[in-house]
Amino acid sequence: MMQATPFLLVLFLALGAHSLSVKKCSLTGSWVNDLGSNMTITTVNANGDFTGIYYTAVSVTTKKIKKSPLLGSQHLNQPTFGFTVCWTFSDSITVFTGQCFVDDDGKEVLRTMWLLRSRVENIKNDWKATR
């Protein structure tokens, strides 16, 4: 009985080890959201910083939509991240924060929330500047 205990422990660790592995996300690459907007993140450096391009499919401006630069950071030990898009075709800027998930099929999925800040003429109109 005493000799079987170490074997059972090793067997348990061997069989259970696959469930302990952490599925990691890579932000690098091209992403498309459910509205057709897309972004490309070129690289995430050793500090978690990254750059890329965002092309939105949705806008309230009447101006032609153009690709816009993004600048962000990913937490080094977590799948959380944030980035800012400075829109090249409007007087606004958007910040995104989110997390990268790997679903049961191994597909990487980003979930984000955003705030868009538009320019207003004076402080009295500040209330309508953030969406």
C-alpha positions as CSV (number, residue, x, y, z in Angstrom):
1,M,0.0,0.0,0.0
2,M,2.8,2.4,0.8
3,Q,4.5,1.8,-2.5
4,A,1.3,2.5,-4.5
5,T,0.9,6.0,-3.1
6,P,3.8,7.6,-5.0
7,F,2.7,5.9,-8.2
8,L,-0.9,7.1,-7.9
9,L,0.4,10.6,-7.3
10,V,2.6,10.5,-10.3
11,L,-0.2,9.0,-12.4
12,F,-2.6,11.7,-11.2
13,L,-0.1,14.5,-12.1
14,A,0.5,13.0,-15.5
15,L,-3.2,12.6,-16.3
16,G,-4.2,16.0,-14.8
17,A,-1.3,18.1,-16.1
18,H,-3.0,18.8,-19.4
19,S,-5.9,20.5,-17.6
20,L,-3.5,22.8,-15.7
21,S,-1.9,24.2,-18.8
22,V,-2.7,27.8,-19.5
23,K,-4.2,28.8,-22.8
24,K,-2.4,32.0,-23.9
25,C,-3.6,34.6,-26.3
26,S,-1.5,36.5,-28.8
27,L,-2.7,40.0,-29.7
28,T,-0.4,40.1,-32.7
29,G,-2.3,39.8,-36.0
30,S,-5.5,40.9,-37.6
31,W,-8.8,41.2,-35.7
32,V,-12.3,41.8,-37.0
33,N,-15.3,42.7,-34.8
34,D,-19.0,41.9,-35.4
35,L,-19.6,45.3,-37.1
36,G,-16.8,44.8,-39.6
37,S,-14.3,47.1,-38.0
38,N,-10.8,45.7,-38.2
39,M,-7.4,46.2,-36.6
40,T,-3.9,44.9,-37.1
41,I,-1.4,44.7,-34.3
42,T,2.1,44.3,-35.6
43,T,4.1,43.2,-32.6
44,V,3.9,43.2,-28.8
45,N,7.3,43.9,-27.3
46,A,8.9,42.5,-24.2
47,N,7.3,45.3,-22.1
48,G,3.8,44.6,-23.4
49,D,3.7,47.7,-25.6
50,F,2.2,47.4,-29.1
51,T,1.2,49.5,-32.1
52,G,-1.1,49.0,-35.0
53,I,-3.8,50.3,-37.3
54,Y,-7.5,50.4,-36.7
55,Y,-10.1,50.8,-39.5
56,T,-13.6,51.4,-38.2
57,A,-16.7,50.4,-40.1
58,V,-18.9,52.6,-38.0
59,S,-18.8,56.4,-37.6
60,V,-21.1,59.3,-37.0
61,T,-19.0,61.7,-39.1
62,T,-19.8,62.5,-42.7
63,K,-16.1,62.4,-43.5
64,K,-14.5,59.5,-45.3
65,I,-13.3,56.9,-42.9
66,K,-9.6,56.3,-42.9
67,K,-7.2,53.9,-41.2
68,S,-6.0,55.3,-37.8
69,P,-3.0,54.5,-35.6
70,L,-3.4,52.7,-32.3
71,L,-1.0,52.5,-29.4
72,G,-1.4,50.1,-26.5
73,S,-0.1,47.9,-23.7
74,Q,-0.8,44.4,-22.6
75,H,-0.3,43.3,-19.0
76,L,2.8,41.2,-18.9
77,N,1.3,38.4,-16.7
78,Q,-2.3,38.6,-17.6
79,P,-4.4,38.6,-20.9
80,T,-5.7,42.1,-20.2
81,F,-4.8,45.1,-22.4
82,G,-5.7,48.6,-23.4
83,F,-5.1,50.8,-26.4
84,T,-5.9,54.2,-27.8
85,V,-7.0,55.1,-31.3
86,C,-6.4,58.6,-32.5
87,W,-8.9,59.0,-35.4
88,T,-7.3,60.5,-38.4
89,F,-10.6,61.6,-40.0
90,S,-12.4,63.2,-37.0
91,D,-11.8,65.3,-33.9
92,S,-12.1,62.4,-31.5
93,I,-10.0,59.7,-29.7
94,T,-11.1,56.4,-28.4
95,V,-9.7,54.2,-25.6
96,F,-10.4,50.5,-25.5
97,T,-9.8,48.1,-22.6
98,G,-10.3,44.4,-22.6
99,Q,-9.1,40.9,-22.3
100,C,-8.1,38.2,-24.7
101,F,-9.7,34.8,-24.2
102,V,-9.1,31.4,-25.8
103,D,-12.4,29.5,-26.2
104,D,-13.0,25.8,-26.0
105,D,-12.2,25.4,-29.7
106,G,-8.8,27.2,-29.3
107,K,-10.0,30.4,-31.0
108,E,-8.7,33.7,-29.7
109,V,-11.4,36.2,-28.8
110,L,-11.0,39.8,-27.7
111,R,-13.7,41.3,-25.4
112,T,-13.4,45.1,-25.0
113,M,-15.2,48.2,-23.8
114,W,-14.6,51.6,-25.1
115,L,-15.0,55.3,-24.5
116,L,-15.0,57.9,-27.3
117,R,-14.1,61.5,-26.6
118,S,-15.0,64.2,-29.1
119,R,-13.9,67.8,-29.1
120,V,-16.4,70.3,-27.8
121,E,-16.2,74.1,-28.0
122,N,-16.5,74.8,-24.3
123,I,-16.8,73.3,-20.8
124,K,-20.6,73.9,-20.9
125,N,-20.8,71.2,-23.6
126,D,-18.5,68.7,-21.8
127,W,-21.5,66.5,-20.9
128,K,-22.0,65.5,-24.5
129,A,-18.3,64.9,-25.4
130,T,-17.9,61.3,-24.1
131,R,-19.8,58.3,-25.4
